[in-house]
């Protein structure tokens, strides 16, 4: 099973430059066209499942706006 | 599904502690932000935040003093290496670095930087090369490419009248005082990671007292180039890198043993 991850974009910093969108290997990022930030940009957001938590978007983000989390492997799960 | 352990996630990346919470003044896509972040990450990894003094130059690069949460002074245009020299000589146990753009370092500050390198001053210099004067509106810089259109070379840089661009790293690699001279680029994640290692090596050079270290970082300037951030990245890759080849220009033999 592929690793699962998620990102949190701090919209205060995001300027909608699209560098994260073009470099995402899973192509799960896009600009949120339904809202704008305080500076007046459409922020980047995760639009689909499939994030692996690789962190490439955070490496290229010029504003350090992206926090990346990855699910730990080997966490014990009890079926409900 | 019930999770037994609350700690189910690891944080792969978060904003480094050395960056302040200020929103930056940089244009969307500007790789200055990446360079600031890399310096913050390296200083955090080395645990040297309380012992670091930065010298900000003039240009877009100056506002680094608002973004890095550490001691900073601002130097007059081009004089950052002179100020860093003074600070380092008075406080030799501190890590002193300058952060300069190409208009500052390669034009008005050329005398200061060349002599700081020739003297082998024990400072680190981070040199952002985006082939124009960013803050003042995209005028031609000493690093502008032949034929490049800027606001002060509107038909393209004519090498007959305006001369050839200066390749700073190649020039400094011939100076005996310089210990670590490399050129890196900030256009994709792979090269950004390489740039981070180079920044670390520059600081390690200084901590070991080996002399002058400089990392030249090729950068984009979408607003003044008049193209989108994504096209700027493409332009950097296709036009700038062939003219300013990436690589290690001078490495002190004592640095070979450092493994990062």
Interface residues (C-beta under 8 A of the other chain):
Chain A: X5 X10 X12 X13 X15 X16 X17 X18 X19 X22 X23 X39 X41 X53 X54 X55 X56 X58 X59 X60 X61 X62 X63 X64 X65 X66 X67 X68 X69 X70 X71 X72 X75 X76 X77 X78 X79 X80
Chain B: X1 X2 X3 X4 X5 X7 X8 X9 X10 X11 X12 X13 X14 X15 X16 X19 X23 X24 X26 X27 X28 X29 X30 X31 X32 X33 X34 X37 X188 X189 X192 X193 X222 X228 X229 X230 X233
